[in-house]
Amino acid sequence: MTSQALPLPWLEQPKAKFVELIKQQRLAHGQLVGLPQGYGGLLLAQSMARAALCSSLLSSGPCGFCKSCQLFEAGNHPDFYHLVADGKQIKVDQIRELSEKLQASAQQGGYRVALISQSERMNTAAANALLKTLEEPGAKTLLILQTDSPAKLMPTVISRCQKVEARVVGGQEVRQWLKQQLNAEEDIAWCLSVVGGPLPLLDAWHEGRYKHLLAMRKDWQLSLSSGHLCASLLTISEEQIVDALKILYLVLHQGLKRDREMSPFMRMDIVDLANQVMQQAHQLSLMASVNYTGLCQKFVLQYAKIVKCRSIS
């Protein structure tokens, strides 16, 4: 069973609340799911879409047997539209095309449902185009906006949506859930922020990627103590660089927690370095290729300079 098919207990309450809103006919045409995909945000949004389209909705959720449920399960429901980013962005032409499709009559006689994944990726023109549809959606039209980062959405888009009460579960709850899924003795939750949540972390474990992340953490620790890049960091690839920088950020902060006798000035310098690392990781997720090995070496040298300067002073 993949992580996408596992039961997620923290999704049960928002699912039930959504079904209740449908039953009470209090469903707003715009729904905002502010839960990252790594914590089940997309799964929740898909469940909401399926519930809205179900023609025999039960109090527990979609019936699973009606024609709409069968079409949805098969991935070819004619009244369901799933919009994802074209590359790094959701573009205005995509939103305009979606808006045109939503003008057509529902073929199954119920809702027409559009799900926009990672809606924070809409560029300004796309967000403005979506506003028109949110303001005048037409009867029986439902737009579900899933976002990994609600703060990156335009306030005017947020204000026109009903917020789904879903939460990012805390560390202890995630650890307990992961322990139920795995037979691992070790605590693998340290890299939740690296992979983006418990679902991709579970996939990383089963696919063997977690071992590479663990090795990368060790290699960063060795590199910072020696002053030069070690092991896997010498052959860092484009696919690995963002993970590598996120792990370096964690290693730097773990060092701050361990060394309680560190001087305030050195602590400030390392915090500043960690922030630079995270900013660079974000930029690399949006920009073209660079010299990844050279970039990693630069941060190691900066750390070495901080340690040397503060030990002299």
PEMO-V483614 format. One record per pair of residues at least 12 apart in sequence whose C-alpha atoms are under 10 Angstrom apart, sorted by the first residue. I is the first residue (numbers start at 1). J is the second residue. D is the distance in whole Angstrom. If there is no record, write none. Layout:
I_J_D / I_J_D
This chain:
2_199_9 / 2_200_10 / 2_202_8 / 2_203_7 / 2_206_9 / 3_38_10 / 3_40_9 / 3_181_9 / 3_198_9 / 3_199_5 / 3_200_7 / 3_201_9 / 3_202_6 / 3_203_6 / 3_206_10 / 4_38_10 / 4_40_8 / 4_42_9 / 4_43_7 / 4_199_7 / 4_200_9 / 4_202_10 / 4_203_9 / 5_43_9 / 5_199_10 / 6_40_10 / 6_181_9 / 6_199_9 / 7_40_10 / 8_39_9 / 8_40_8 / 8_43_9 / 8_44_10 / 8_177_9 / 8_199_10 / 9_177_9 / 10_39_9 / 10_40_9 / 10_166_8 / 10_167_8 / 10_168_9 / 10_169_7 / 10_173_9 / 10_174_10 / 11_39_9 / 11_40_7 / 11_41_9 / 11_43_9 / 11_44_7 / 11_47_10 / 11_165_10 / 11_166_7 / 11_167_8 / 11_168_10 / 12_44_9 / 12_60_10 / 12_166_10 / 13_165_8 / 13_166_8 / 14_33_10 / 14_44_8 / 14_48_9 / 14_164_7 / 14_165_6 / 14_166_6 / 14_167_9 / 15_44_7 / 15_45_9 / 15_47_7 / 15_48_7 / 15_51_9 / 15_60_9 / 15_61_8 / 15_164_9 / 15_165_9 / 15_166_9 / 16_48_10 / 16_59_8 / 16_60_7 / 16_61_7 / 17_164_9 / 17_165_8 / 18_31_10 / 18_47_10 / 18_48_7 / 18_51_8 / 18_52_9 / 18_61_9 / 18_164_8 / 18_165_9 / 19_47_10 / 19_48_8 / 19_51_7 / 19_52_8 / 19_57_8 / 19_58_8 / 19_59_7 / 19_60_8 / 19_61_6 / 19_62_9 / 20_58_10 / 20_59_7 / 20_60_9 / 20_61_9 / 22_48_10 / 22_51_8 / 22_52_7 / 22_57_9 / 22_59_10 / 23_52_10 / 23_57_8 / 23_58_9 / 23_59_8 / 27_52_10 / 27_142_9 / 27_162_8 / 28_141_9 / 28_142_8 / 28_143_9 / 28_160_9 / 28_161_7 / 28_162_6 / 28_163_10 / 29_113_9 / 29_133_10 / 29_134_7 / 29_135_9 / 29_136_10 / 29_137_7 / 29_138_9 / 29_139_9 / 29_140_8 / 29_141_6 / 29_142_5 / 29_143_6 / 29_144_8 / 29_160_9 / 29_161_7 / 29_162_8 / 30_114_10 / 30_133_10 / 30_134_7 / 30_135_9 / 30_137_9 / 30_141_9 / 30_142_6 / 30_143_5 / 30_144_6 / 30_145_8 / 30_157_9 / 30_158_9 / 30_159_10 / 30_160_7 / 30_161_4 / 30_162_6 / 30_163_9 / 31_45_9 / 31_48_9 / 31_115_9 / 31_142_8 / 31_143_6 / 31_144_5 / 31_145_6 / 31_146_8 / 31_158_9 / 31_160_9 / 31_161_5 / 31_162_5 / 31_163_6 / 31_164_7 / 32_45_9 / 32_116_10 / 32_119_9 / 32_143_9 / 32_144_6 / 32_145_5 / 32_146_6 / 32_147_8 / 32_150_9 / 32_157_9 / 32_158_7 / 32_159_10 / 32_160_9 / 32_161_6 / 32_162_6 / 32_163_5 / 32_164_6 / 32_165_9 / 32_166_10 / 33_45_7 / 33_48_10 / 33_117_10 / 33_118_10 / 33_119_10 / 33_144_7 / 33_145_6 / 33_146_5 / 33_147_6 / 33_148_9 / 33_150_9 / 33_161_9 / 33_162_9 / 33_163_6 / 33_164_5 / 33_165_8 / 33_166_7 / 33_167_10 / 34_118_9 / 34_119_10 / 34_145_8 / 34_146_6 / 34_147_5 / 34_148_6 / 34_149_7 / 34_150_6 / 34_151_9 / 34_163_8 / 34_164_7 / 34_165_8 / 34_166_7 / 34_167_8 / 34_168_9 / 35_118_10 / 35_146_7 / 35_147_6 / 35_148_6 / 35_149_8 / 35_150_8 / 35_164_9 / 35_165_9 / 35_166_6 / 35_167_7 / 35_168_7 / 35_169_10 / 36_117_10 / 36_118_8 / 36_146_8 / 36_147_6 / 36_148_4 / 36_149_7 / 36_150_9 / 36_166_10 / 36_167_9 / 36_168_8 / 36_196_8 / 36_197_8 / 37_117_9 / 37_118_8 / 37_146_8 / 37_147_8 / 37_148_6 / 37_196_8 / 37_197_8 / 37_198_10 / 37_199_8 / 37_200_9 / 38_148_9 / 38_168_10 / 38_192_9 / 38_193_10 / 38_195_8 / 38_196_5 / 38_197_4 / 38_198_6 / 38_199_5 / 38_200_6 / 38_201_8 / 38_202_10 / 39_148_9 / 39_166_10 / 39_167_9 / 39_168_7 / 39_169_8 / 39_174_9 / 39_196_8 / 39_197_5 / 39_198_6 / 39_199_6 / 39_200_9 / 40_166_10 / 40_167_10 / 40_168_9 / 40_197_9 / 40_198_9 / 40_199_7 / 40_200_10 / 41_117_9 / 41_118_9 / 41_145_10 / 41_146_6 / 41_147_8 / 41_148_8 / 41_166_8 / 41_167_9 / 41_168_9 / 42_115_9 / 42_116_9 / 42_117_7 / 42_118_9 / 42_145_10 / 42_146_6 / 42_147_9 / 42_148_9 / 43_146_10 / 44_146_9 / 44_164_10 / 44_166_9 / 45_115_7 / 45_116_9 / 45_117_9 / 45_144_7 / 45_145_8 / 45_146_7 / 45_147_10 / 45_164_10 / 46_72_10 / 46_82_9 / 46_115_8 / 46_117_10 / 46_144_9 / 46_146_10 / 47_61_9 / 47_62_8 / 48_61_9 / 48_62_9 / 48_113_10 / 48_115_9 / 48_144_8 / 49_62_10 / 49_72_9 / 49_80_8 / 49_81_10 / 49_82_10 / 49_111_9 / 49_112_9 / 49_113_6 / 49_114_8 / 49_115_7 / 49_142_8 / 49_143_9 / 49_144_8 / 50_62_7 / 50_63_10 / 50_64_9 / 50_68_8 / 50_69_7 / 50_70_10 / 50_71_10 / 50_72_7 / 50_73_9 / 50_77_10 / 50_80_9 / 50_113_9 / 51_63_8 / 51_64_9 / 51_68_10 / 51_69_8 / 52_68_10 / 52_110_8 / 52_111_7 / 52_112_9 / 52_113_8 / 52_140_10 / 52_141_10 / 52_142_8 / 53_66_10 / 53_67_10 / 53_68_6 / 53_69_7 / 53_71_10 / 53_72_8 / 53_77_9 / 53_79_8 / 53_80_8 / 53_108_9 / 53_109_9 / 53_110_6 / 53_111_6 / 53_112_8 / 53_113_8 / 53_142_10 / 54_66_7 / 54_67_8 / 54_68_6 / 54_69_6 / 54_70_9 / 54_71_10 / 54_72_9 / 54_108_10 / 54_110_8 / 54_111_9 / 55_67_8 / 55_68_7 / 55_69_8 / 55_108_9 / 55_109_9 / 55_110_7 / 55_111_10 / 56_68_9 / 56_69_9 / 57_69_10 / 67_108_9 / 68_80_10 / 68_108_7 / 68_110_9 / 77_107_9 / 77_108_9 / 77_112_10 / 77_113_10 / 78_106_8 / 78_107_7 / 78_108_8 / 78_112_9 / 78_113_10 / 79_101_9 / 79_102_8 / 79_104_9 / 79_105_9 / 79_106_6 / 79_107_6 / 79_108_7 / 79_109_9 / 79_110_8 / 79_111_7 / 79_112_5 / 79_113_6 / 79_114_8 / 79_141_10 / 80_101_10 / 80_102_9 / 80_106_9 / 80_111_9 / 80_112_6 / 80_113_5 / 80_114_6 / 80_115_8 / 80_142_10 / 81_98_8 / 81_101_9 / 81_102_9 / 81_112_8 / 81_113_6 / 81_114_5 / 81_115_6 / 81_116_8 / 81_143_9 / 82_98_9 / 82_113_8 / 82_114_6 / 82_115_5 / 82_116_6 / 82_117_7 / 82_144_9 / 83_95_8 / 83_98_8 / 83_114_7 / 83_115_6 / 83_116_5 / 83_117_6 / 83_118_9 / 83_119_9 / 83_145_10 / 84_115_9 / 84_116_6 / 84_117_5 / 84_118_7 / 84_119_8 / 84_121_9 / 84_122_10 / 85_116_9 / 85_117_8 / 85_118_8 / 85_119_8 / 85_120_10 / 85_121_7 / 85_122_8 / 86_121_9 / 86_122_10 / 87_121_10 / 87_286_10 / 88_121_7 / 88_122_9 / 88_123_10 / 88_285_9 / 88_286_7 / 88_287_10 / 89_118_9 / 89_119_9 / 89_120_9 / 89_121_5 / 89_122_6 / 89_123_6 / 89_126_9 / 89_286_10 / 90_116_9 / 90_117_9 / 90_118_9 / 90_119_7 / 90_120_8 / 90_121_5 / 90_122_4 / 90_123_6 / 90_124_10 / 90_125_10 / 90_126_7 / 90_127_9 / 91_121_9 / 91_122_6 / 91_123_6 / 91_124_9 / 91_125_7 / 91_126_5 / 91_127_9 / 91_129_10 / 92_122_8 / 92_123_7 / 92_124_8 / 92_125_6 / 92_126_4 / 92_127_8 / 92_128_8 / 92_129_7 / 92_130_8 / 93_125_9 / 93_126_7 / 93_129_9 / 94_122_10 / 94_126_8 / 94_129_10 / 94_130_10 / 95_116_9 / 95_122_9 / 95_125_9 / 95_126_6 / 95_127_8 / 95_128_9 / 95_129_7 / 95_130_6 / 95_133_9 / 96_126_8 / 96_129_7 / 96_130_8 / 96_132_10 / 96_133_9 / 98_114_8 / 98_116_10 / 98_130_9 / 98_133_9 / 99_114_9 / 99_129_9 / 99_130_8 / 99_132_9 / 99_133_6 / 99_134_10 / 99_137_9 / 100_133_10 / 101_114_10 / 102_114_8 / 102_133_9 / 102_137_8 / 102_138_8 / 102_140_10 / 102_141_7 / 102_142_9 / 102_143_10 / 103_133_10 / 103_137_8 / 103_138_7 / 103_139_10 / 103_141_9 / 104_138_10 / 105_139_10 / 105_140_9 / 105_141_10 / 106_140_8 / 106_141_9 / 109_140_9 / 110_139_10 / 110_140_7 / 110_141_9 / 111_139_8 / 111_140_5 / 111_141_6 / 111_142_7 / 112_138_10 / 112_139_9 / 112_140_6 / 112_141_5 / 112_142_6 / 112_143_9 / 113_140_8 / 113_141_6 / 113_142_5 / 113_143_6 / 113_144_8 / 114_141_8 / 114_142_6 / 114_143_5 / 114_144_6 / 114_145_8 / 115_142_8 / 115_143_6 / 115_144_5 / 115_145_6 / 115_146_7 / 116_143_8 / 116_144_6 / 116_145_5 / 116_146_6 / 116_147_8 / 117_144_8 / 117_145_6 / 117_146_5 / 117_147_7 / 117_148_9 / 118_145_8 / 118_146_5 / 118_147_4 / 118_148_6 / 118_149_8 / 118_150_9 / 118_153_10 / 119_144_9 / 119_145_6 / 119_146_6 / 119_147_5 / 119_148_8 / 119_149_9 / 119_150_9 / 119_152_9 / 119_153_7 / 120_145_9 / 120_146_8 / 120_147_6 / 120_148_7 / 120_149_6 / 120_150_7 / 120_151_8 / 120_152_6 / 120_153_5 / 120_154_8 / 121_147_9 / 121_148_9 / 121_149_9 / 121_152_8 / 121_153_8 / 122_152_9 / 122_153_8 / 122_154_9 / 123_153_10 / 123_154_10 / 124_153_10 / 124_154_8 / 127_153_8 / 127_154_7 / 127_156_9 / 127_157_7 / 128_154_9 / 128_156_9 / 128_157_8 / 130_143_10 / 130_157_8 / 131_154_10 / 131_156_8 / 131_157_6 / 131_158_10 / 131_160_8 / 132_157_10 / 134_157_8 / 134_160_7 / 134_161_8 / 135_157_10 / 135_160_7 / 135_161_10 / 143_161_9 / 144_161_9 / 144_162_9 / 144_164_10 / 145_157_10 / 145_158_9 / 145_161_8 / 145_162_10 / 145_163_10 / 146_164_10 / 148_196_10 / 168_197_9 / 169_197_10 / 169_198_10 / 171_189_8 / 171_190_9 / 171_192_9 / 171_198_10 / 172_189_9 / 174_189_8 / 174_192_9 / 174_197_9 / 174_198_7 / 174_199_10 / 175_187_7 / 175_188_8 / 175_189_6 / 175_190_10 / 175_198_9 / 176_189_10 / 177_198_9 / 178_198_7 / 178_199_9 / 178_201_9 / 178_202_7 / 181_202_8 / 182_202_8 / 182_205_9 / 182_206_9 / 184_205_10 / 188_201_8 / 188_202_9 / 188_205_9 / 188_210_8 / 188_214_9 / 189_201_8 / 189_202_10 / 190_214_10 / 190_247_10 / 190_250_9 / 191_210_9 / 191_213_8 / 191_214_9 / 191_217_10 / 191_243_10 / 191_246_9 / 191_247_8 / 191_250_8 / 193_243_10 / 193_246_8 / 193_247_9 / 193_250_9 / 194_213_9 / 194_242_9 / 194_243_6 / 194_244_9 / 194_245_9 / 194_246_6 / 194_247_7 / 194_248_10 / 194_249_10 / 194_250_9 / 195_210_9 / 195_213_9 / 195_242_10 / 195_243_7 / 195_246_9 / 195_247_10 / 212_232_9 / 212_240_10 / 213_240_9 / 213_243_8 / 213_244_8 / 213_247_8 / 214_247_9 / 215_231_9 / 215_232_8 / 215_233_10 / 216_230_9 / 216_231_8 / 216_232_7 / 216_233_7 / 216_236_10 / 216_240_10 / 216_243_9 / 216_244_7 / 216_245_10 / 216_247_7 / 216_248_9 / 217_233_10 / 217_244_8 / 217_246_10 / 217_247_6 / 217_248_7 / 217_250_9 / 217_251_7 / 218_230_9 / 218_231_9 / 218_232_10 / 218_247_10 / 218_251_9 / 219_231_6 / 219_232_7 / 219_233_7 / 219_234_10 / 219_244_10 / 219_248_10 / 220_232_9 / 220_233_8 / 220_244_9 / 220_245_10 / 220_247_8 / 220_248_6 / 220_249_10 / 220_251_7 / 220_252_9 / 220_296_9 / 220_300_9 / 221_248_8 / 221_251_7 / 221_252_9 / 221_255_9 / 223_296_10 / 223_297_9 / 223_300_7 / 223_301_10 / 223_303_10 / 223_304_10 / 224_248_9 / 224_251_9 / 224_252_9 / 224_297_10 / 224_299_9 / 224_300_6 / 224_301_8 / 224_302_10 / 224_303_7 / 224_304_7 / 224_307_10 / 225_300_9 / 225_303_9 / 225_304_8 / 225_307_10 / 226_300_9 / 226_301_10 / 226_304_9 / 227_297_9 / 227_299_10 / 227_300_6 / 227_301_6 / 227_302_9 / 227_303_8 / 227_304_6 / 227_305_9 / 228_296_9 / 228_297_7 / 228_298_9 / 228_299_10 / 228_300_6 / 228_301_7 / 228_304_9 / 229_293_8 / 229_294_10 / 229_296_8 / 229_297_6 / 229_298_10 / 229_299_10 / 229_300_7 / 229_301_9 / 230_297_10 / 232_244_10 / 233_292_9 / 233_293_7 / 233_294_10 / 233_296_7 / 233_297_9 / 234_292_9 / 234_293_6 / 234_294_9 / 234_296_9 / 234_297_9 / 235_292_9 / 235_293_7 / 236_291_9 / 236_292_6 / 236_293_6 / 236_294_10 / 236_296_9 / 237_289_10 / 237_291_9 / 237_292_7 / 237_293_8 / 238_284_9 / 238_285_10 / 238_288_10 / 238_289_7 / 238_290_8 / 238_291_9 / 238_292_7 / 238_293_10 / 240_292_9 / 241_281_8 / 241_284_8 / 241_285_9 / 241_292_7 / 241_293_9 / 241_295_9 / 241_296_9 / 242_277_10 / 242_278_9 / 242_280_9 / 242_281_5 / 242_282_8 / 242_283_9 / 242_284_7 / 242_285_7 / 242_292_10 / 243_281_8 / 244_277_10 / 244_281_9 / 244_292_10 / 244_296_9 / 245_274_9 / 245_276_10 / 245_277_6 / 245_278_7 / 245_279_10 / 245_280_8 / 245_281_6 / 245_282_9 / 245_284_10 / 245_295_10 / 245_296_8 / 245_299_9 / 246_274_9 / 246_277_8 / 246_278_6 / 246_279_10 / 246_280_10 / 246_281_7 / 246_282_9 / 247_277_10 / 247_278_10 / 248_274_8 / 248_277_7 / 248_278_9 / 248_296_9 / 248_299_9 / 248_300_10 / 249_270_10 / 249_271_9 / 249_273_9 / 249_274_5 / 249_275_8 / 249_276_9 / 249_277_6 / 249_278_7 / 249_281_10 / 250_274_8 / 250_278_10 / 251_274_9 / 252_270_7 / 252_271_8 / 252_273_8 / 252_274_6 / 252_275_10 / 252_277_10 / 252_303_9 / 253_267_10 / 253_270_8 / 253_271_7 / 253_274_7 / 255_267_10 / 255_270_9 / 256_268_10 / 256_270_8 / 256_271_8 / 262_310_10 / 263_310_8 / 263_311_10 / 265_306_10 / 265_310_8 / 266_306_7 / 266_307_7 / 266_309_9 / 266_310_6 / 266_311_9 / 267_306_10 / 267_310_10 / 269_302_10 / 269_303_9 / 269_306_7 / 269_307_9 / 269_310_9 / 270_302_9 / 270_303_7 / 270_306_7 / 270_307_9 / 273_299_8 / 273_302_8 / 273_303_8 / 273_306_9 / 274_299_9 / 274_303_10 / 276_299_9 / 277_295_10 / 277_296_9 / 277_299_8 / 280_295_9
